[in-house]
Amino acid sequence: MTRIIAGRARGTRLEVPGAGTRPTSDRVRESLFGALESLSAIDGARVLDLYAGSGALGLESLSRGAASAEFVERGRQAAAIVRRNAAAVAKAGGMAPGHVHEGAVRAFLQRATGPFDLVFSDPPYDLDDAAMTADLVALAPLLSPDAVVVVERARRSTPPDFPAAGLDLFREKTYGDTALWWAEPRADDEPKTSDAQPETESQSR
């Protein structure tokens, strides 16, 4: 059972799609959102949840004070589940639901206007590295200057090519077989130094 962990809609149950999706575990979500709150990255944020699945990440953000959330999910069944989950969270928290876009992520990014302050991307494991990089390149112009981008993939996956999109990796963490990479837009007036290293953490189950 997946639930909203904290905030105005705390405890609200979320439906989870069947085959073809990979819900983020409650343990990973709790750690992720604790870190985001320490960065003051949620309150008032315009959130984008790519490859949304159940929509749990974007909906958790809304419950914790995000201003808005856009969900992108290609699967028809999964998109319908996100809509139902969004309605349930909105009702429980007394807030407007997020907007669900049924379709491919790349197509959405090419027509979206932004800006977005907080982006979650949890692509399927079979998405290849070139497609992941193309997503990031298409996403970059839609980000606010202080945006945070969080990518979730299998620990064995190749790290996202953030530099190709003008993004800097500043944190990474693993939980068993799950890896999270955090990035931010590179400031034009701050040249990248060769000895800069992201914060790295590993936590086994």
N, C-alpha and C positions, 0 to 999 in steps of 0.2 A: 504494500500500500504506500503510495506517494502522497505526501501532504505538504502544504505550505508551512514552513518552519517557524517563521516569526512575522511580526508586523500586524497590520489591521485585519488581515484575513488568515491569521495563524490557525492552523489545524484543519483548514479546508482540504477535503480530499480531492485528489486529481486523478482523472482517468489516464491510463497509460496505453498507447497503441501497442499492438502485438508485434508481429514480425516486421523487420525493416527499421526499427528504431532502437536506440540504446539509451534509456533514461539515466541521467546523472544520479548517482546514489545520494541518499540523504546525508551521508557522512561527508561526501565531497562537497555538496551544496553548502552544508553548514560551515565548513572551513573556507570555502570560496567567498561566501557572503560576509563572514567575519572579517576577512582581509579587505574586501571591497568597502565595508563600512569604516574600517580604520583609515582608508584613503579618502573618505567622504565622497565616494564615487557613485552613490545610489540616490541620495535625497535630491529630488528635482531633476533627475537625469532623464534624457530622452534615450530609450533603450531599444536596441535591435537584437532580436533573437533569431539567428539563422539556423536552418535545419532544426526547426523548433521541437519536433517530436511531440511531447505532451505540453510543451510551453512552460515547463516548470521554472526555468531560469528567468524568463521575462516576467512571469507571474509572481515569482518570489520578489523580484525587484519592485513591482507595483505595490505589493503588500508592504514593502519596507520604505515606501515613499517616493519611488520614481514618478516623474510627471506623466510619462506616456510609454507605451511599448508597442512595437511592431513585430509581428511574428511571420516568418516565412517558412512554409512547409509545402513540399511538392506532393506528398501523398494525400490523396483525397480523404481517406479514412482518418489519417492523423490530423489533417487540417480541421476536420469536423470535430475531432476530440479537443483540439486547442480552443476552438470556439466555445464548446461547452465548458471547458475548464475556465476560460476567461470570464464567461458569464457567471459561473459559480463564485469565483474570486471577487468579481466586482460586486456581487450581491452581498457576500460576507463582509467585505471591507467598505462598502458604501462608496464606491468610486466607479469611474468610467472604465469599461473593459478595454483591453488592447485591441488593435486592428490586426486581423489575420489575413495574410496574402497567400493564396493557394497557387503555387507555381515554383519554377526553378529559381534558385538563389541568384545565379548570374543574371538572369533576365530582370529580376527585381532590382538588383544593384545598378544595372545599367539605366533604369528609368527613375530610380528614387532620387529625392532631393536632399534629404537630411536637414541639418546636421544631426549626428548621433553622438551621445556622450559615453555610452556604455554598450558594447557589442559582445554578444556571445555567439560563438561558432562551434557547433558540435557535429561536424560532418561525418557521414558514414565511413567506416574503416576502409571501404573499397574506393574512396575518392583518391585519385592519384595526386602526386606532388604537384604536377603542372596545373591541375584544376584548382588545387588549394591555393597556389600562388596567384592564379588568375582571379580568384575570389578576393584575395587581399588587395590586389592592384585595383580592382573595381570598387572595393570598399573605401580605400584611402581618401578619395576626394569628398566622401560623405561624412567624414569625422570632424568633430569640433577640435580645437587646438589642444584641449586637455583630455581628450577621450582616452578610455581604457578599452582594449580589445582582449578578450580571453578566448583562446582556442583550446578545445578539449579533444584529445585523440588518444589512441592506444600508446602505451609507453614505448612500444617497439617501433612506432612510426617515426619517420623523418621529421625533425623539427620544422615548423613553418618557415618559409623564406620571407621573414618580415622585411629585411633590407630592400628586397625587390619592390616593395610597396612604400618605401620611405618611412617604415616603422622601426622602432627600437625595442628589442626584447629587454624587459627589466626584471622579470621574475619567472621562475618555473618551479613546478612542484609535482611530485608523483605520489600517487596513492595506489599501491598494488600495480595493476595493469593500466591504470588511468593516469594520463599526464595532462597538466594544465600549463599553457604558455601565456604570459601576459605581455602586451606590447602597448606602446603609445606613439603618437605621431612625433617624428623627429623635427625639432625646432630648427628652422633655417639658419638662425644665428648662433646655433650651438653645434660646432663641428664634432663629429663622432670621434672619440679617442680610441686608439687601438687596444689600450689596456683595460677598457671598461668591461666589466663582467656583470651579468645579471645575477640577482639573488637566486640561489638554487637551494631547494629543499627536497628531501625524499622521505616519505613516510610509508612504511609497509603495513599491510593489513595484519 
